[in-house]
Amino acid sequence: MNRSAVEEIKSRLPIDEVVGTYVKLEKAGKSYKAKCPFHNEKSPSFFVSPDRGGYYCFGCGAKGDIFSFIQQFEGLDFRGALKILAEKAGVTLTVDRKADGERDILFQIMETATQFFEDQYSKSPLAQEYLKSRGISAESQKTFRLGWAPEGWSNLRDHLKRKNWNDLLLDKVGLIKRKETDVWEDTSVGTASSAAVLANARSSRSATLALAKTVGFIAVPTDNNSSKTSQHYYDRFRGRVMFPIMDSGGRVVGFSGRIVKDDGKSAKYLNSPDTPLYDKSSVLYGLDKAKSEIRRLNYSILVEGQMDLVLSHQAGVRNTVAASGTALSDGSVSKEGVVNNLGLIRRLSPNVIIAFDSDLAGRKAALRAAGIALSIGMDVKIADIIGGKDPADLVKENVELWRQSLRQAKNVVEFELDNVLAEITDRRKTLQALQERVFPLLVNIEKETDKGHFVGMIRDRAGIANEDVIWNDLKVIANRLKAADPKTVVSTKSSRTSSEIVKNVDRAERQLFGILYLMDKDNLPQAKEYRDHLKKIAGDSYQRRAKQADMVMADLAFEAEAYFGSDQAGWDKHFREILSNFERDIINEDLMDTMKELRLAEKSGEHHKVAELARKCQELSARKAKASSSGMQ
């Protein structure tokens, strides 16, 4: 990529303008602040500096420029972010294909395959009639680039191979499949007896190969001359209407194919396998077209199928995304650091309406999706589809009924409470059903006020005399889920652990060294005094901490300027406050370590050590009290 294009994009797009289209920014001196879009927080710790063209979060450490912001927010690679920002800036990209890596080539293959399917659709009355029968307009077909994979074993493969792409690449992106078979060609005159000998040896592959040479039979591979096995490749998608699945930047990463002629054996929908481009857990169908409306309306609608989504958009409800062809994953970020699909829409808005099919399977899938969404801090409602239809049928029949279903959506806890009370009339079994179906949803609601509201609702409607019973059950369920997977339940308030203190120490010392940098830069005389105070508190660890700060001084400078501005008088106040907190956390850390040693000494019966450690705990407690009351003098 031409470096000048990158600089041109940066010059045309101020970072506050780019970030401001994703999060609500507030003016803070020369900078802007907001709640961080990359982690949950109550108070703003995310700062954007127009002067530096960068952003930084004091809470989670996220930082960068407009390109890294789009990459991180949208879950894209650099080229995906470049595409979005170039379109926004009106910059035409000129790409040197000679410099393309394999990933870029794979994207080209997927785009060419999409164009092939679109072209085949224009030639297929069968595919056109099918989409018409489902209520999909010609405009929607073009918008979503719906296509047709014709019958036949190698139509797409032949087309792509004519573009000089080999089978290995086509297989890698999931467009073709490989079937291995043994193919034998008779190159001798041959006799019945020699053929019989060979047939009898079929049970042993090695014996077969040896006998083949003896009697004049040779194993002939059809594709690979170095293999005794012929590799037959064939198109994965055949006789299907094709739905291209795109990343949030609009690049095709996979496909979902809907069969038109049901043969009773083939799956109704066939999806691309996981590939280097397509991870089912990090993509949602239609997100590239829905993200702007989700941000504008501050809620998303999650449907089950591609038809549901296309018709919902066609009806003007364009904040809709679909789960079909993807895999909803627990958590907002995978262990590899990749943003998962619900995590992507969580960043756009924390509010979601789930509108899956109204049959039993659809209801179960909706409740599972709701549980995942709740666990990452989303506010979840369920739309009860009127008349037991799926959204696509409802839209086709009456668009207003679809809109009405969305308006009448209920919070998932209330929705499932209604189901339990409607299905179970035996009051003795009601509590058990609530424990199994409703409480696991309720336990993941973050806000205690919201949780209390639903506890009261359950108490009144289920006829539970004492709501303490509900609260106790919630604690039991929370502990059980936390034991199974600590990430599934939002932590309750408790005393801080040593790891949390370490994190706070790190944040405080970054701010302290940042202010010292500002003071040194302006040659302020109090810098030496403040550094001496810091050395005294940090003790033997000061040199290590100072060395770590020097390694990231450019970041610390940006953080300090963004957070504390140019008010020199304010630097003194901030430094004193932070240093006081820093000292208390250092003492707390030392106190916790000493108490841990004390408990071990008590268990092992080391009485002399116990007395020594007890005195140290008393001294540290006294230091902590003094630091809390006096601060920096």
C-alpha positions in Angstrom: 0.0 0.0 0.0 1.2 3.5 -0.9 2.3 5.2 2.2 1.1 8.6 0.9 -2.5 7.2 0.7 -2.3 6.4 4.4 -1.0 9.9 5.3 -3.7 11.4 3.0 -6.4 9.6 4.9 -5.0 10.7 8.2 -4.9 14.3 7.1 -8.5 14.2 5.9 -10.0 12.4 8.9 -9.5 14.0 12.4 -9.4 11.2 15.0 -12.1 12.8 17.1 -14.4 12.7 14.0 -13.7 9.0 13.4 -14.0 7.9 17.0 -17.0 10.2 17.5 -19.0 8.2 15.0 -18.6 5.2 17.3 -18.7 6.5 20.8 -20.0 9.7 22.5 -17.2 12.1 23.2 -17.1 14.9 25.7 -14.7 17.8 25.6 -11.9 17.7 28.2 -9.5 20.6 27.7 -7.7 20.1 24.4 -8.8 16.5 24.3 -12.0 14.4 24.4 -13.0 11.7 26.9 -15.6 8.9 26.8 -16.4 5.5 28.3 -14.0 3.0 26.7 -15.6 1.0 23.9 -13.2 -1.9 24.5 -14.1 -2.7 28.1 -16.9 -2.1 30.6 -16.5 0.8 32.8 -18.7 3.3 34.8 -16.5 6.4 34.5 -14.7 7.7 31.4 -11.1 6.7 31.1 -10.8 6.8 27.3 -9.1 9.9 26.0 -8.8 11.1 22.4 -6.1 13.7 21.4 -6.7 15.6 18.1 -3.3 17.2 18.4 -1.5 13.8 18.5 -4.0 12.0 16.3 -4.3 9.2 18.9 -6.3 7.7 21.7 -5.5 6.0 24.9 -7.6 4.2 27.6 -6.3 4.4 31.2 -8.4 1.5 32.1 -7.4 -1.2 29.7 -4.4 0.3 27.9 -6.0 0.4 24.4 -4.2 3.0 22.3 -3.4 3.9 18.7 -4.5 6.0 15.7 -7.5 6.0 13.4 -6.4 2.8 11.7 -5.8 0.8 14.9 -9.1 2.1 16.3 -11.1 0.8 13.4 -9.2 -2.5 13.5 -9.9 -2.9 17.1 -13.5 -1.7 17.1 -14.6 -3.5 13.9 -12.5 -6.6 14.4 -10.7 -6.1 11.1 -7.1 -6.4 9.8 -5.3 -3.3 8.6 -6.5 -3.7 5.0 -10.1 -3.9 6.2 -9.7 -0.8 8.2 -7.9 0.9 5.3 -10.9 0.1 3.0 -13.4 1.7 5.5 -11.4 4.8 6.1 -10.4 5.3 2.5 -14.1 5.3 1.5 -14.9 7.7 4.4 -12.1 10.0 3.4 -12.8 9.8 -0.4 -9.3 8.5 -1.1 -8.9 6.2 -4.0 -6.6 3.3 -3.2 -4.1 2.0 -5.7 -3.0 -1.5 -4.7 0.2 -3.1 -5.9 -0.9 -6.7 -6.4 2.7 -7.9 -6.7 3.0 -7.1 -3.0 -0.1 -9.1 -2.0 0.3 -11.8 0.6 -1.7 -15.0 0.6 -4.5 -13.5 2.7 -5.0 -10.8 0.1 -5.2 -13.4 -2.6 -7.8 -15.3 -0.7 -9.9 -12.2 -0.5 -9.6 -11.8 -4.3 -10.7 -15.4 -4.8 -13.8 -14.9 -2.6 -14.7 -11.7 -4.4 -14.3 -13.4 -7.8 -16.5 -16.3 -6.6 -19.2 -13.9 -5.5 -19.1 -12.2 -9.0 -19.4 -15.7 -10.6 -22.5 -16.6 -8.4 -24.1 -13.2 -9.3 -23.5 -13.8 -13.0 -25.0 -17.3 -12.8 -28.0 -15.9 -11.0 -28.7 -13.6 -13.9 -28.9 -16.7 -16.1 -31.0 -18.9 -13.9 -34.8 -18.6 -14.1 -35.0 -21.2 -11.3 -33.0 -19.1 -8.8 -34.9 -15.9 -9.8 -38.3 -17.5 -9.3 -37.2 -18.9 -6.0 -36.2 -15.5 -4.6 -39.3 -13.9 -6.0 -41.5 -16.6 -4.3 -39.8 -15.7 -1.0 -40.6 -12.0 -1.4 -37.1 -10.8 -2.1 -37.0 -7.8 -4.5 -34.5 -7.3 -7.3 -33.0 -4.4 -5.4 -32.4 -6.5 -2.3 -30.8 -9.3 -4.4 -28.3 -6.7 -5.7 -27.8 -5.1 -2.3 -26.9 -8.3 -0.6 -25.2 -9.7 -3.7 -27.3 -12.9 -3.7 -26.2 -15.4 -6.3 -26.7 -18.9 -7.7 -24.3 -21.9 -7.6 -25.4 -24.0 -10.6 -25.7 -27.8 -10.6 -22.6 -29.6 -11.7 -19.4 -30.7 -10.0 -16.9 -28.2 -11.1 -18.4 -25.0 -12.5 -16.9 -22.7 -10.0 -13.6 -24.6 -9.8 -13.1 -24.5 -13.5 -13.9 -20.7 -13.6 -11.4 -19.9 -10.8 -8.7 -22.2 -12.2 -8.9 -20.2 -15.5 -8.0 -17.2 -13.3 -4.7 -19.2 -12.5 -5.7 -20.0 -8.9 -4.8 -23.5 -7.8 -6.8 -26.1 -6.0 -4.9 -25.6 -2.7 -6.0 -22.0 -2.5 -9.6 -22.8 -3.5 -9.7 -25.6 -0.9 -8.3 -23.2 1.8 -11.2 -20.8 1.4 -13.7 -23.6 1.4 -15.0 -23.3 -2.1 -14.1 -26.8 -3.2 -13.8 -30.2 -1.4 -11.5 -33.0 -2.0 -12.4 -36.6 -2.4 -9.7 -39.2 -2.4 -10.0 -42.4 -4.4 -7.7 -45.1 -5.8 -7.7 -45.1 -9.6 -6.0 -48.0 -11.4 -5.2 -48.1 -15.1 -4.3 -51.4 -16.9 -1.2 -50.8 -18.9 -0.4 -54.4 -19.8 -2.2 -56.9 -22.1 -3.5 -58.4 -18.8 -5.1 -61.7 -18.1 -8.1 -62.8 -16.1 -5.8 -64.5 -13.6 -3.6 -61.5 -13.0 -6.7 -59.3 -12.4 -8.0 -61.9 -10.0 -4.7 -61.9 -8.1 -4.8 -58.1 -7.8 -8.5 -58.1 -6.6 -7.7 -60.7 -3.9 -4.9 -58.4 -2.6 -7.3 -55.4 -2.1 -7.4 -56.0 1.7 -3.8 -54.9 2.0 -2.7 -51.6 0.3 1.0 -52.4 0.4 0.4 -55.9 -1.0 -1.8 -54.3 -3.7 1.0 -52.0 -4.8 3.5 -54.8 -4.9 1.3 -57.1 -6.9 0.4 -54.3 -9.3 4.0 -53.9 -10.4 4.3 -57.7 -10.8 1.3 -58.2 -13.0 1.7 -55.0 -15.0 -0.9 -52.8 -13.3 0.2 -49.2 -12.4 -1.4 -46.8 -10.0 -2.1 -43.7 -11.9 -3.1 -40.5 -10.0 -5.3 -38.1 -12.0 -4.0 -34.9 -10.3 -0.8 -35.4 -8.5 1.9 -37.4 -10.1 3.8 -37.8 -6.8 0.9 -39.6 -5.1 -0.6 -43.1 -5.4 -3.9 -41.5 -4.5 -5.9 -39.4 -7.0 -7.3 -36.2 -5.6 -10.8 -35.4 -7.0 -11.9 -31.8 -6.2 -15.4 -30.7 -6.7 -17.5 -27.6 -5.9 -18.8 -27.4 -2.3 -21.9 -25.4 -3.3 -24.1 -26.8 -6.1 -27.8 -26.1 -6.9 -28.0 -23.4 -4.2 -29.0 -19.8 -3.8 -25.8 -18.1 -2.4 -25.6 -15.6 0.4 -22.2 -14.0 0.7 -21.1 -13.5 4.3 -19.0 -10.4 4.8 -16.8 -8.9 7.5 -17.7 -5.5 8.9 -15.7 -3.9 6.2 -17.8 -5.5 3.4 -15.3 -8.0 2.2 -16.6 -11.5 1.4 -15.2 -14.1 3.9 -17.6 -17.0 3.4 -20.9 -18.2 2.0 -24.2 -19.8 3.1 -26.1 -21.7 0.4 -29.8 -22.4 0.4 -30.9 -25.5 -1.5 -33.7 -24.9 -4.0 -34.6 -28.5 -5.1 -35.0 -30.5 -1.9 -33.7 -34.1 -2.6 -34.5 -35.3 1.0 -30.8 -35.9 1.7 -29.0 -32.6 1.4 -29.0 -30.0 4.2 -31.3 -27.0 3.7 -28.5 -24.6 4.3 -24.8 -25.3 3.7 -22.2 -23.0 5.2 -18.5 -22.4 4.5 -16.2 -24.2 6.9 -13.8 -22.2 9.1 -11.0 -20.8 7.0 -8.2 -18.3 7.3 -10.8 -15.6 6.4 -13.9 -17.0 8.0 -14.3 -17.7 11.7 -17.9 -18.5 12.5 -17.6 -17.0 16.0 -16.4 -13.6 14.9 -18.9 -12.8 12.1 -22.5 -11.9 11.9 -24.4 -12.0 8.6 -25.4 -8.5 7.5 -23.4 -6.6 10.1 -21.6 -4.6 7.4 -24.9 -3.1 6.3 -26.5 -2.9 9.8 -23.8 -1.2 11.9 -24.6 2.4 11.1 -28.3 1.9 11.9 -27.4 0.0 15.1 -25.3 3.0 16.3 -28.0 5.5 15.2 -30.9 3.7 16.9 -28.9 2.4 19.8 -30.1 -1.2 19.5 -29.7 -4.2 17.3 -32.1 -6.9 16.2 -30.8 -10.4 16.0 -32.6 -12.8 13.8 -31.9 -16.5 12.9 -31.8 -16.8 9.1 -30.5 -15.0 6.1 -34.0 -14.7 4.6 -35.2 -13.1 7.9 -32.4 -10.5 7.7 -32.8 -9.7 4.0 -36.6 -9.2 4.3 -36.2 -7.2 7.5 -33.8 -4.8 5.8 -36.1 -4.7 2.7 -38.9 -3.6 5.1 -36.8 -0.7 6.3 -35.7 -2.3 9.6 -32.0 -2.1 8.8 -30.5 -2.5 12.3 -30.9 -6.3 11.9 -28.2 -8.9 11.9 -28.4 -12.7 11.6 -26.8 -15.6 13.4 -27.3 -18.1 10.6 -24.0 -19.3 9.1 -22.2 -18.2 12.2 -21.6 -19.6 15.7 -22.5 -17.4 18.7 -19.7 -17.6 21.2 -19.5 -17.1 24.9 -17.7 -13.9 25.9 -17.0 -10.8 23.9 -13.4 -11.6 23.1 -11.9 -15.1 22.4 -8.8 -16.4 24.2 -6.8 -15.4 21.1 -7.9 -11.8 21.5 -10.3 -11.8 18.6 -13.6 -9.9 19.1 -16.5 -12.4 18.9 -19.7 -11.7 17.0 -21.9 -10.5 19.9 -18.9 -8.6 21.2 -19.0 -6.6 17.9 -22.6 -5.5 18.2 -22.1 -4.9 22.0 -19.6 -2.2 21.0 -22.1 -0.6 18.7 -24.9 -0.7 21.3 -25.5 -2.7 24.5 -29.2 -3.2 23.6 -30.5 -6.1 21.5 -33.8 -7.6 20.6 -33.6 -11.3 19.7 -36.3 -12.4 17.2 -35.7 -16.1 16.3 -38.3 -18.6 14.9 -41.2 -19.2 17.3 -40.9 -23.0 17.3 -39.3 -25.0 20.2 -35.8 -25.1 18.5 -36.0 -21.3 17.8 -37.0 -20.6 21.4 -34.1 -22.6 22.8 -31.7 -21.0 20.5 -33.0 -17.5 21.4 -32.6 -18.2 25.2 -29.1 -19.5 24.6 -28.2 -16.3 22.7 -29.8 -14.2 25.4 -27.7 -15.9 28.1 -24.5 -15.1 26.1 -25.6 -11.5 25.5 -26.4 -11.0 29.2 -23.0 -12.4 30.2 -21.2 -9.6 28.3 -23.4 -6.9 29.8 -26.1 -6.5 27.2 -29.7 -5.5 27.8 -31.7 -8.3 26.1 -35.3 -8.4 25.0 -37.1 -11.3 23.2 -39.7 -10.7 20.4 -42.5 -13.2 20.5 -43.3 -13.6 16.8 -47.0 -13.2 16.2 -48.8 -16.2 14.9 -46.0 -18.7 15.4 -44.2 -17.6 12.2 -40.6 -16.9 11.4 -39.6 -13.2 10.8 -39.3 -13.7 7.0 -42.9 -15.0 6.7 -44.2 -12.3 9.0 -42.5 -9.5 6.9 -43.8 -11.0 3.7 -47.3 -11.2 5.0 -47.5 -7.9 6.8 -44.6 -5.5 7.6 -46.5 -3.8 10.3 -46.9 -7.1 12.2 -43.1 -7.4 12.2 -42.7 -3.9 13.6 -45.4 -4.6 16.2 -43.6 -7.8 17.4 -40.4 -5.7 17.9 -42.2 -2.9 19.7 -43.8 -5.5 22.1 -40.5 -7.3 22.8 -40.1 -8.1 26.5 -37.0 -8.3 28.7 -35.7 -11.9 28.5 -36.4 -12.5 32.2 -40.0 -11.4 31.9 -40.4 -13.3 28.7 -39.3 -16.6 30.2 -41.2 -15.9 33.4 -44.4 -15.6 31.3 -43.6 -19.0 29.6 -43.0 -20.8 32.9 -46.2 -19.5 34.5 -48.2 -20.3 31.4 -46.8 -23.8 31.0 -46.8 -24.9 34.7 -49.9 -24.8 36.7 -48.7 -26.8 39.7 -47.4 -24.2 42.1 -45.1 -26.8 43.8 -43.2 -27.2 40.5 -43.1 -23.6 39.7 -40.1 -22.7 41.9 -38.1 -25.6 40.4 -38.8 -24.4 36.9 -37.9 -20.8 37.9 -34.6 -22.1 39.3 -33.8 -24.0 36.1 -35.0 -21.5 33.5 -35.4 -18.0 34.8 -32.8 -17.5 37.6 -29.8 -18.4 35.4 -30.8 -15.5 33.2 -31.4 -13.1 36.1 -28.1 -13.9 37.7 -26.2 -12.4 34.7 -28.0 -9.0 34.8 -25.3 -6.5 35.9 -27.3 -3.7 37.5 -28.5 -4.5 41.0 -31.4 -2.2 40.7 -32.6 -4.1 37.6 -32.0 -7.4 39.3 -34.1 -6.2 42.3 -36.9 -5.1 40.0 -37.2 -8.6 38.5 -36.9 -10.3 41.8 -39.9 -8.3 43.0 -41.8 -9.2 39.8 -41.0 -12.9 40.2 -42.1 -12.7 43.9 -45.4 -11.1 43.1 -46.4 -13.1 40.0 -45.2 -16.5 41.2 -46.7 -16.0 44.7 -43.4 -16.4 46.6 -43.9 -15.0 50.1 -40.3 -14.2 50.9 -38.1 -12.8 48.2 -35.0 -13.8 50.3 -35.7 -17.3 48.9 -35.0 -15.9 45.4 -31.9 -14.0 46.4 -30.5 -17.1 48.1 -31.1 -19.2 45.0 -29.4 -16.6 42.9 -26.3 -16.7 45.1 -26.2 -20.5 44.8 -26.6 -20.4 41.0 -23.9 -17.6 40.7 -21.5 -19.6 42.8 -22.1 -22.8 40.8 -21.7 -21.0 37.5 -18.6 -19.2 38.7 -17.0 -22.5 39.8 -17.7 -24.0 36.4 -16.4 -20.9 34.5 -15.4 -17.7 36.4 -16.0 -15.6 33.3 -19.7 -16.5 33.1 -20.8 -14.4 36.1 -20.3 -10.8 36.8 -18.2 -10.5 40.0 -19.9 -9.3 43.1 -18.4 -6.5 45.2 -15.7 -7.7 47.5 -12.4 -6.7 49.0 -9.7 -6.1 46.4 -7.3 -8.9 45.6 -3.6 -8.6 45.3 -3.8 -8.7 41.5 -6.2 -5.8 41.5 -3.9 -3.8 43.7 -1.0 -4.5 41.4 -3.0 -3.2 38.5 -3.9 0.0 40.4 -0.2 0.5 41.3 0.7 0.2 37.7 -1.8 2.7 36.6 -0.9 5.1 39.4 2.9 4.9 38.7 2.3 5.5 35.0 0.5 8.7 35.8 3.2 9.8 38.3 6.0 9.3 35.9 3.9 11.0 33.2 3.5 14.2 35.4 7.2 14.1 36.2 7.9 14.0 32.5 5.7 17.1 32.0 7.5 18.9 34.8 10.9 18.0 33.5 10.0 19.2 30.0 9.0 22.6 31.4 11.9 22.7 33.9 9.8 23.0 36.9 11.8 23.1 40.2 9.4 20.9 42.2 10.1 17.9 39.9 13.2 16.9 42.0 11.2 17.1 45.2 8.4 15.0 43.9 10.8 12.4 42.5 12.5 12.2 45.9 9.1 11.5 47.5 8.4 8.8 44.9 11.8 7.2 45.5 11.1 7.1 49.3 7.7 5.4 48.9 8.8 2.9 46.2 12.0 2.0 48.1 14.2 -0.6 46.5 11.7 -1.0 43.7 12.1 2.5 42.4 14.9 1.8 39.9 12.9 -1.1 38.4 9.8 1.1 38.1 11.7 4.0 36.6 13.4 1.8 34.0 10.0 0.4 33.0 8.6 3.9 32.6 11.5 5.0 30.5 10.8 2.1 28.0 7.3 3.6 27.4 8.0 7.3 27.9 6.3 8.3 24.6 3.1 6.6 25.8 3.4 8.2 29.2 3.8 11.6 27.6 0.7 11.2 25.6 -1.3 9.9 28.5 -0.2 12.8 30.8 -0.9 15.5 28.2 -4.3 14.0 27.4 -5.3 13.5 31.0 -3.8 16.4 32.8 -3.5 19.1 30.1 -1.2 22.1 30.3 -2.4 23.5 33.7 0.9 23.5 35.7 -0.9 24.4 39.0 -3.1 21.3 38.5 -0.1 19.0 38.1 0.9 19.6 41.7 -2.6 18.8 43.0 -2.9 15.6 40.8 0.6 14.4 41.7 0.0 14.7 45.5 -3.4 12.9 45.2 -2.0 10.1 43.0 1.1 9.7 45.2 -1.0 9.3 48.3 -3.1 6.6 46.6 0.1 5.0 45.3 1.6 4.8 48.8 -1.6 3.2 50.2 -1.6 0.6 47.4 2.1 -0.1 47.9 1.4 -0.6 51.7 -1.6 -2.7 51.0 0.4 -4.9 48.7 3.1 -5.4 51.2 0.5 -6.0 54.0 -1.3 -8.7 52.1 2.0 -10.5 51.3 3.1 -10.2 55.0 -0.3 -11.6 56.2 0.1 -14.5 53.8 3.5 -15.3 55.2 2.0 -15.0 58.7 -0.6 -17.6 58.1 1.9 -20.0 56.7 4.2 -19.5 59.7 1.3 -20.1 62.0 0.5 -23.4 60.2 4.1 -24.6 60.4 4.5 -23.6 64.1 7.3 -21.1 63.6 6.5 -19.1 66.7 9.5 -16.7 66.5 8.7 -15.9 62.8 5.0 -15.4 63.8 5.9 -12.7 66.3 8.2 -11.0 63.9 5.6 -11.0 61.1 2.8 -9.8 63.4 4.9 -6.8 64.4 5.5 -6.0 60.7 1.7 -6.2 60.1 1.1 -3.7 62.9 3.8 -1.3 61.5 2.3 -1.5 58.0 -1.2 -0.9 59.4 0.0 2.2 61.2 1.8 3.4 58.0 -1.4 2.9 56.1 -3.4 4.9 58.6 -0.9 7.8 58.6 -0.8 7.8 54.8 -4.6 8.0 54.6 -4.8 10.9 57.0 -1.8 13.0 55.9 -1.1 12.4 52.3 2.0 14.1 50.8 3.2 17.0 53.0 
